[in-house]
Amino acid sequence: MRVFWVLFWVLAVAALFAIAIALTGGFALPDRLTAVFFQVQPWLPITFELEHFLVVLVVASLLLAALGFAVSGAVVSRLLLRQSRKLGEVAAARREGERTQELHLQQYDQLGSLGQILSGQLDKRALAQHIVEAASRFTSLPQSSSLASLWILHFETDTFRFERGFYCDEALFTKTVFELNEPPFAQLVSTQQPWITVEAGVWKPLVKAEKADRLGAATGLMLIPLIIENSVLGVLAVFCHPEVVKAAGRHSAFYAAVWAELTLALAIAVQGEVAILDRLTGVHNREYFMKRLIQEIERADRYHLPLSLLMIDIDNFKPVNDTLGHQQGDAVLKIIAKLIKKAVRAIDLVGRYGGEEFIVMLPETGYGDEAGASGGALTVAERIRKAVDEEFRGLQKPLNLTISLGAAARRFPEDRAMGHQDLIRHADEQLYQAKTTGKNKVCLFQPEKPQQVS
């Protein structure tokens, strides 16, 4: 910088000297000044001697030169300052780019390590623990650790249940089971998009008021839907520092990669459950149901227990799809599946047999005429029929739906020769009987009583 200023002043003096030579026509300056003096003397307000005129002219020239130098220096200084700032900004941008590149390399190294950890696990509990630990680690700051919790969709009840927490447990939350239409999960299910915010109103329905101080500085919230085959099967609720929320937009690609890894881990964790369930209704699929039915018949024989089966079909369901569309039809199937599951016991098994048909297995249940029996297949079937009838009663066609049911029981020892196919056939025949004799009813298989030998 100092060399530049010296060069500037040398050039400035040389330029002034060159201008002076050009104006004076070489070095004949005294003659020129004398001629100028005699030309302007008549116009001067006072009388000047030549010497005085020359002094005034020299002083004025020096002042003008000094002013010119000052202005030039200011302009050059401003240009240099602007250039210096630009160079500083470029250098700062370069340093920031290098830091960002280094950060990204570290982050993707961490992602690689995360993938190796997750791919080495198959146990659901272990994977759930790794998921919440990773979610906390990738969103924590040195001054504030993030609290992460994992909520998994429970297919049997269509609810989100608290599965695992890191730096938090179920005591932090208002409840451990949320319906799909309850805040804050409802928005995630409908939009299938992350919800990242610092608004306290979002997490208030989730966290107990008296436990809010446990969050500390982690008052920002990331709600991340974990989507598998276009369905939200899990939700990560991460309480983090507000600065993490602000930075989430700048690092969206990185966080998207993290959530994708954790979604894959969740898919591995729940793959066993997904494989045995009907994805639309949440009840068990036909293949799994048949395996369990065979197993339960073997158990019934081993312990001398009865077993009953219900076949269920929705009456007049086709007009729903034809007039209202398959989306409305799917919604009806979900509602009826939920009503069936609610009407049976925990040990009972509900399956989707196909289309609008459902099948229910009732272990340790006969016709209801056994000694000490509080209910039987007919009682359960009637309870399901009434629940569906009350749910859709009063709705306009074609949504004023009912169901028909066929019931059959396998007694012991009378029916020990009855296999699972025979049991299904008997229940299906009774379902057909109910459909053809008025619908919205239950028909019960009546076994032949053995003839007494006299």
C-alpha positions in Angstrom: 0.0 0.0 0.0 2.9 2.4 0.9 4.5 1.8 -2.5 1.3 2.6 -4.2 1.0 6.0 -2.5 4.6 6.9 -3.4 4.0 6.0 -7.0 0.8 8.0 -7.0 2.5 11.2 -5.8 5.4 10.8 -8.2 2.9 10.5 -11.1 0.9 13.4 -9.8 4.0 15.7 -9.7 5.1 14.5 -13.1 1.6 15.2 -14.5 1.6 18.8 -13.0 5.0 19.4 -14.4 4.0 18.3 -17.8 0.9 20.5 -17.7 3.0 23.5 -16.6 5.4 23.0 -19.5 2.5 22.7 -22.0 0.9 25.9 -20.7 4.0 28.0 -20.6 5.4 26.8 -24.0 8.6 25.4 -22.7 10.5 27.3 -20.0 9.5 30.8 -21.1 7.4 31.3 -18.0 8.6 34.8 -16.9 7.7 36.4 -20.3 4.3 34.7 -20.3 3.5 35.9 -16.7 4.7 39.5 -17.6 2.4 39.6 -20.6 -0.5 38.3 -18.6 0.1 40.9 -15.9 -0.1 43.8 -18.3 -3.2 42.4 -19.9 -5.2 42.1 -16.6 -3.7 45.2 -14.8 -6.4 47.6 -16.2 -9.1 45.4 -14.8 -7.7 45.0 -11.3 -9.5 47.0 -8.5 -6.2 48.0 -7.0 -2.8 48.7 -8.3 -0.4 45.8 -8.2 3.3 45.6 -8.8 4.5 42.8 -10.9 6.2 41.2 -7.9 3.0 41.3 -5.9 1.1 39.8 -8.8 3.5 36.9 -9.1 3.3 36.2 -5.3 -0.5 36.1 -5.4 -0.4 33.9 -8.6 2.0 31.4 -7.0 0.0 31.2 -3.7 -3.2 30.6 -5.7 -1.6 28.0 -7.8 -0.3 26.2 -4.7 -3.7 26.3 -3.1 -5.3 24.9 -6.2 -2.7 22.2 -6.5 -3.1 21.3 -2.9 -6.9 21.2 -3.3 -6.5 19.0 -6.4 -4.2 16.7 -4.6 -6.6 16.4 -1.7 -9.6 15.7 -3.9 -7.6 13.1 -5.9 -6.3 11.5 -2.7 -9.8 11.3 -1.3 -11.1 9.7 -4.5 -8.2 7.3 -4.6 -8.6 6.5 -0.9 -12.3 5.7 -1.4 -11.5 3.5 -4.4 -8.8 1.7 -2.4 -11.1 1.2 0.6 -13.9 -0.2 -1.6 -11.4 -2.5 -3.3 -10.1 -3.5 0.1 -13.6 -4.3 1.3 -14.3 -6.3 -1.8 -11.1 -8.3 -1.3 -12.0 -8.8 2.4 -15.5 -10.0 1.4 -14.0 -12.4 -1.2 -11.5 -13.7 1.4 -14.3 -14.1 4.0 -16.5 -15.9 1.4 -13.6 -18.2 0.6 -13.0 -19.0 4.3 -16.7 -19.5 4.8 -16.8 -21.8 1.8 -13.9 -23.8 3.1 -15.6 -24.1 6.5 -18.8 -25.1 4.9 -17.1 -27.7 2.8 -15.3 -29.0 5.8 -18.6 -29.1 7.8 -20.3 -31.0 4.9 -17.5 -33.5 4.8 -17.8 -34.1 8.5 -21.6 -34.4 8.2 -21.5 -36.9 5.4 -18.9 -38.9 7.3 -21.3 -38.9 10.2 -24.1 -40.0 7.8 -21.9 -42.8 6.5 -21.3 -44.0 10.1 -25.0 -43.7 10.9 -25.8 -45.9 7.9 -23.4 -48.6 9.1 -24.8 -48.5 12.6 -28.4 -48.8 11.5 -27.7 -51.5 8.9 -26.1 -53.6 11.5 -29.3 -53.9 13.6 -32.5 -55.8 13.1 -34.0 -55.6 16.6 -36.8 -53.1 16.8 -35.9 -51.8 20.3 -32.2 -51.3 19.3 -33.2 -49.6 16.1 -35.6 -47.3 17.9 -32.9 -46.3 20.4 -30.4 -45.6 17.5 -33.0 -43.5 15.8 -33.6 -41.1 18.7 -29.9 -40.9 19.6 -29.1 -40.0 16.0 -31.9 -37.4 15.8 -30.6 -35.8 19.0 -27.0 -35.9 18.0 -27.5 -34.3 14.5 -29.6 -31.4 16.0 -27.7 -30.6 19.2 -25.4 -27.6 19.8 -22.6 -27.4 22.3 -24.7 -25.2 24.6 -27.9 -27.2 24.2 -28.6 -30.9 23.7 -31.8 -31.8 21.8 -34.5 -34.0 23.2 -35.7 -36.6 20.7 -38.7 -38.9 20.9 -40.0 -41.5 18.4 -43.7 -42.2 17.9 -44.7 -45.2 15.9 -48.1 -45.9 14.2 -49.9 -48.7 16.0 -51.8 -50.5 13.2 -54.3 -52.2 15.5 -55.7 -49.0 16.8 -54.7 -46.4 14.2 -52.8 -44.3 16.8 -49.4 -42.9 17.3 -47.7 -44.4 20.4 -44.6 -43.2 22.3 -41.9 -45.7 21.5 -38.6 -44.3 22.7 -37.0 -41.1 23.9 -33.5 -39.7 24.3 -33.0 -37.1 27.1 -36.7 -37.5 27.7 -39.2 -40.2 28.6 -43.0 -40.6 28.5 -43.4 -38.6 31.6 -42.7 -35.4 29.6 -45.7 -35.8 27.4 -49.4 -35.1 28.0 -50.2 -38.6 26.9 -48.4 -41.6 25.3 -51.1 -42.4 22.7 -52.4 -39.8 20.2 -55.2 -40.3 17.6 -54.2 -39.6 14.0 -56.5 -36.5 13.9 -55.1 -35.0 17.1 -52.6 -32.1 17.1 -49.8 -31.9 16.3 -49.8 -35.3 14.5 -52.9 -34.5 12.3 -51.0 -31.9 10.2 -48.1 -34.4 9.6 -50.5 -37.1 8.5 -52.3 -34.8 6.1 -49.3 -32.9 4.6 -46.6 -35.5 5.0 -44.2 -32.6 5.3 -41.8 -31.7 8.2 -43.0 -29.1 10.6 -40.1 -27.0 12.0 -41.0 -24.1 14.2 -40.1 -22.1 17.3 -43.7 -21.4 18.2 -44.5 -22.7 21.7 -48.2 -23.2 20.7 -47.2 -26.2 18.5 -45.7 -28.3 21.3 -48.1 -27.3 24.1 -50.5 -30.1 23.2 -47.6 -32.5 23.3 -45.8 -31.5 26.5 -47.2 -31.3 30.0 -47.2 -27.6 31.2 -45.5 -28.6 34.5 -42.7 -30.4 32.6 -42.0 -27.6 30.1 -39.0 -26.4 32.1 -37.2 -29.7 31.3 -36.8 -28.4 27.8 -34.4 -25.7 28.9 -33.0 -23.8 25.9 -34.4 -26.5 23.5 -37.6 -24.5 22.7 -37.5 -25.1 19.0 -39.4 -28.1 17.6 -38.8 -30.3 14.6 -41.7 -32.7 13.8 -40.5 -35.1 11.1 -42.9 -37.6 9.5 -41.2 -40.9 8.6 -42.9 -42.0 5.4 -42.9 -45.5 4.1 -44.8 -46.3 0.9 -46.7 -43.0 1.1 -47.9 -43.6 4.6 -46.7 -41.9 7.8 -45.6 -44.8 9.9 -43.7 -42.8 12.5 -43.0 -39.3 13.8 -39.8 -37.9 15.2 -40.5 -35.1 17.7 -37.2 -33.2 18.3 -36.9 -30.3 20.8 -33.8 -28.3 19.8 -32.2 -24.9 20.2 -33.9 -22.1 18.2 -30.6 -21.6 16.3 -30.9 -25.1 14.9 -34.4 -24.3 13.6 -33.0 -21.2 11.9 -30.2 -23.2 10.3 -32.4 -26.0 9.1 -33.3 -24.2 5.9 -29.6 -23.6 5.0 -28.8 -27.3 5.6 -32.0 -28.7 4.2 -30.2 -31.2 2.0 -28.2 -32.6 4.9 -31.2 -33.0 7.2 -33.2 -34.6 4.4 -30.5 -37.2 4.1 -30.6 -37.7 7.9 -34.4 -38.2 7.9 -34.1 -40.6 5.0 -31.6 -42.7 6.9 -33.8 -42.8 10.0 -36.9 -43.6 7.9 -35.1 -46.6 6.5 -34.2 -47.7 10.0 -37.9 -47.4 11.0 -38.9 -49.5 8.0 -36.5 -52.2 9.2 -37.9 -51.9 12.7 -41.5 -52.3 11.7 -41.1 -54.6 8.7 -42.3 -57.6 10.7 -45.6 -55.7 11.5 -46.0 -54.3 8.0 -45.6 -57.8 6.5 -48.6 -59.2 8.3 -51.0 -56.3 8.1 -53.4 -55.1 5.5 -52.0 -51.6 4.7 -55.4 -50.0 4.0 -57.4 -51.1 7.0 -54.7 -52.0 9.6 -56.1 -55.4 10.3 -54.1 -58.6 9.6 -53.8 -59.8 6.0 -55.3 -63.0 4.8 -52.0 -65.0 4.6 -51.1 -64.2 8.2 -54.6 -64.8 9.4 -54.7 -68.3 7.9 -51.4 -69.2 9.5 -52.7 -68.1 12.9 -56.0 -69.9 12.4 -54.2 -73.2 11.8 -52.0 -72.6 14.9 -55.0 -71.8 17.0 -56.8 -74.9 16.0 -53.7 -77.0 17.0 -53.7 -75.1 20.3 -57.4 -75.7 20.8 -56.9 -79.5 20.3 -53.9 -79.5 22.7 -55.8 -77.8 25.5 -59.3 -79.0 24.7 -60.7 -75.5 23.9 -63.4 -74.3 21.6 -62.7 -71.8 18.8 -65.2 -69.7 16.8 -65.0 -67.9 13.4 -66.9 -64.9 12.0 -67.2 -64.0 8.4 -68.3 -60.4 7.8 -69.4 -58.7 4.6 -70.5 -55.1 4.0 -74.0 -54.8 2.6 -74.6 -52.8 -0.5 -71.0 -51.6 -0.6 -70.5 -51.5 -4.4 -72.7 -48.3 -4.8 -70.3 -46.5 -2.5 -67.4 -47.0 -4.9 -69.5 -46.5 -8.0 -71.1 -43.2 -6.9 -68.7 -41.7 -4.3 -65.4 -43.1 -5.6 -62.9 -45.5 -4.3 -61.4 -43.0 -1.8 -64.7 -42.8 0.0 -64.9 -46.6 -0.2 -61.5 -47.0 1.4 -62.6 -44.6 4.2 -65.6 -46.8 4.9 -63.4 -49.9 5.0 -61.1 -48.2 7.6 -64.1 -47.2 9.8 -65.6 -50.7 9.8 -62.3 -52.3 10.5 -61.8 -50.0 13.4 -65.3 -50.8 14.8 -64.7 -54.5 14.5 -61.3 -54.3 16.3 -63.0 -52.2 19.1 -65.7 -54.8 19.6 -63.5 -57.8 20.1 -61.0 -58.8 22.8 -57.2 -58.4 22.7 -56.7 -62.2 22.1 -59.1 -62.2 19.2 -57.7 -61.8 15.7 -59.3 -59.6 12.9 -58.3 -60.0 9.3 -59.3 -58.8 5.9 -60.5 -61.7 3.8 -60.7 -59.8 0.6 -62.5 -56.8 -0.9 -65.2 -55.7 1.6 -65.1 -59.0 3.6 -63.5 -59.4 7.0 -62.8 -62.5 9.1 -62.6 -62.7 12.9 -61.1 -65.5 15.0 -62.4 -65.9 18.5 -60.0 -68.3 20.5 -61.5 -70.1 23.5 -65.0 -69.1 22.4 -67.9 -71.5 21.4 -71.5 -70.9 20.9 -72.0 -69.6 24.4 -73.9 -72.5 25.8 -70.8 -73.9 27.7 -70.9 -74.0 31.4 -69.8 -70.7 32.9 -69.6 -69.0 29.5 -70.5 -65.3 29.6 -70.8 -65.0 25.8 -70.2 -66.8 22.6 -69.8 -66.3 18.9 -73.4 -65.1 18.5 -72.9 -62.4 21.2 -69.7 -61.1 19.7 -71.2 -61.1 16.2 -74.3 -59.1 17.4 -72.1 -56.6 19.1 -70.2 -56.0 15.9 -73.4 -55.7 13.8 -75.0 -53.2 16.1 -71.8 -51.1 16.3 -71.7 -50.8 12.5 -75.5 -50.2 12.2 -75.3 -47.4 14.8 -72.3 -45.8 13.1 -74.0 -45.4 9.7 -77.6 -45.1 10.7 -79.3 -42.0 9.4 -76.8 -41.3 6.7 -78.0 -40.8 3.1 -77.6 -43.5 0.5 -75.3 -45.1 -0.3 -73.6 -44.5 3.1 -76.5 -45.9 5.2 -74.5 -49.2 5.4 -75.0 -52.4 7.4 -73.1 -55.7 7.6 -74.1 -59.3 7.4 -72.3 -62.0 9.5 -71.9 -65.7 9.4 -70.7 -67.5 12.6 -69.4 -71.0 13.2 -67.8 -72.7 16.2 -65.4 -75.6 16.5 -66.2 -77.4 19.7 -64.1 -79.9 21.5 -64.3 -82.9 21.4 -67.4 -83.0 19.1 -65.7 -81.1 16.2 -62.1 -82.2 16.7 -62.1 -83.5 13.1 -63.0 -80.1 11.7 -60.1 -78.4 10.0 -59.6 -74.8 9.3 -61.1 -75.0 5.8 -64.2 -76.7 7.1 -64.6 -74.0 9.7 -64.3 -71.2 7.1 -66.8 -73.0 4.9 -69.4 -73.2 7.6 -69.0 -69.5 8.5 -69.1 -68.5 4.8 -72.3 -70.5 4.2 -73.9 -68.7 7.1 -72.8 -65.4 5.7 -74.4 -66.2 2.4 -77.6 -67.2 4.3 -77.6 -63.8 6.1 -77.1 -61.9 2.8 -79.9 -63.7 1.0 -82.5 -63.5 3.8 -82.6 -59.8 4.5 -79.0 -58.6 5.3 -78.0 -56.7 8.5 -78.2 -59.9 10.4 -76.2 -62.8 12.0 -76.7 -66.4 10.9 -75.2 -69.1 13.1 -74.0 -72.5 12.0 -76.0 -75.2 13.8 -74.1 -78.4 14.2 -75.9 -81.7 14.0 -76.5 -83.2 17.4 -75.1 -86.7 17.6 -77.9 -89.3 17.7 -78.2 -91.2 20.9 -77.8 -94.9 20.5 -80.4 -96.8 22.5 
